[in-house]
Amino acid sequence: DRALVGMAQHFMRSYSHLLIRTCHRRQVHAMGGMAAQIPIKDDAAANEAALELVRGDKLREVRAGHDGTWAAHPGLIPAIREVFEGHLGGKPNQINAAAPPANAAAITEEDLIQPPRGARTV
């Protein structure tokens, strides 16, 4: 079940922090992952629930240091922009932010290949 292997897993957080550190060290934008949800036309409650998932995921990304992100559908862009613009406070990116992600310099190969924890579904 891919829902069990999210950004809370150690290896996923490690790859994200390493990506941000590497990109910013090279003065390029660190892009977050794709928001795979799509707007739900006929169910306002389900649509708002999907948008809340997107907002939460993008807030995690921008707080980690990502400069931008991807979206599977243009209908997600207003919610995503709200999160990024609200956090960036008028700055175009976080390339020159004072602090890289916590522990980014200490990420090891073991951090990146650590098996996910939790139930096996296959």
C-alpha positions as CSV (number, residue, x, y, z in Angstrom):
1,D,0.0,0.0,0.0
2,R,1.8,3.1,-1.2
3,A,0.0,5.3,1.3
4,L,2.1,3.7,4.0
5,V,5.3,4.9,2.3
6,G,4.9,8.6,2.7
7,M,7.2,11.5,3.6
8,A,7.1,10.4,7.3
9,Q,9.4,7.5,6.4
10,H,13.0,8.2,7.3
11,F,14.5,7.5,3.9
12,M,11.9,9.8,2.2
13,R,12.7,12.7,4.6
14,S,16.4,12.1,4.1
15,Y,16.1,12.2,0.3
16,S,14.1,15.4,0.5
17,H,16.6,17.2,2.8
18,L,19.5,16.0,0.6
19,L,17.8,17.3,-2.5
20,I,17.1,20.7,-0.9
21,R,20.7,21.0,0.3
22,T,22.2,19.9,-3.0
23,C,20.0,22.2,-5.1
24,H,20.5,25.3,-2.9
25,R,24.3,24.7,-2.7
26,R,24.2,24.9,-6.5
27,Q,21.9,28.0,-6.5
28,V,19.0,26.2,-8.2
29,H,15.4,25.7,-7.1
30,A,14.5,22.6,-5.1
31,M,11.2,21.3,-6.4
32,G,8.9,19.3,-4.2
33,G,6.8,16.3,-5.3
34,M,3.7,16.2,-7.4
35,A,0.3,16.7,-5.8
36,A,-1.5,13.8,-7.4
37,Q,-5.0,14.7,-6.2
38,I,-7.4,16.2,-8.7
39,P,-10.4,18.4,-8.0
40,I,-13.7,16.6,-7.4
41,K,-16.4,18.4,-9.3
42,D,-19.6,16.8,-7.9
43,D,-18.8,16.6,-4.2
44,A,-17.8,19.8,-2.4
45,A,-16.9,18.0,0.8
46,A,-14.7,15.5,-0.9
47,N,-13.1,18.3,-3.0
48,E,-12.3,20.3,0.1
49,A,-10.8,17.2,1.8
50,A,-8.6,16.6,-1.2
51,L,-7.5,20.2,-1.2
52,E,-6.7,20.0,2.6
53,L,-4.4,17.0,1.8
54,V,-2.7,19.0,-0.9
55,R,-2.3,22.1,1.4
56,G,-0.8,19.9,4.2
57,D,1.6,18.2,1.9
58,K,2.8,21.5,0.3
59,L,3.1,23.2,3.7
60,R,5.5,20.3,4.7
61,E,7.4,20.9,1.5
62,V,7.8,24.7,1.9
63,R,8.7,24.4,5.5
64,A,11.4,21.8,4.6
65,G,12.9,24.3,2.2
66,H,11.5,23.5,-1.2
67,D,11.2,26.5,-3.6
68,G,8.3,25.1,-5.7
69,T,6.3,22.0,-6.5
70,W,4.3,20.1,-9.1
71,A,0.6,19.6,-9.5
72,A,-1.3,17.0,-11.4
73,H,-4.1,19.4,-12.2
74,P,-4.3,23.2,-12.7
75,G,-7.3,23.3,-10.4
76,L,-4.8,22.7,-7.5
77,I,-2.6,25.7,-8.3
78,P,-4.6,28.3,-6.2
79,A,-4.4,26.2,-3.0
80,I,-0.7,25.5,-3.6
81,R,0.2,29.1,-4.4
82,E,-1.6,30.2,-1.2
83,V,0.6,27.9,0.9
84,F,3.9,28.8,-0.8
85,E,3.2,32.5,-1.0
86,G,2.0,32.6,2.6
87,H,5.2,30.9,3.8
88,L,7.7,32.7,1.5
89,G,6.5,36.1,2.5
90,G,7.2,37.8,-0.8
91,K,10.6,36.1,-1.4
92,P,10.8,34.3,-4.8
93,N,12.5,31.2,-3.3
94,Q,14.5,29.8,-0.4
95,I,17.8,29.3,-2.1
96,N,19.6,31.7,0.2
97,A,17.7,30.8,3.3
98,A,19.8,31.1,6.5
99,A,19.6,27.4,7.4
100,P,19.4,24.2,5.4
101,P,17.1,21.4,6.4
102,A,17.9,20.0,9.8
103,N,20.6,17.3,9.6
104,A,20.9,17.7,5.8
105,A,24.7,17.7,6.1
106,A,24.7,14.4,8.1
107,I,22.6,12.3,5.6
108,T,24.4,9.0,4.9
109,E,23.9,6.2,2.4
110,E,22.2,4.3,5.2
111,D,19.6,7.0,5.6
112,L,18.7,6.8,1.9
113,I,18.4,3.0,1.8
114,Q,16.7,2.4,5.2
115,P,13.7,0.1,4.6
116,P,10.3,1.7,5.4
117,R,8.7,0.7,8.7
118,G,5.2,-0.6,9.0
119,A,3.0,-3.3,7.6
120,R,3.8,-5.2,4.4
121,T,0.9,-5.3,2.1
122,V,2.2,-7.5,-0.7
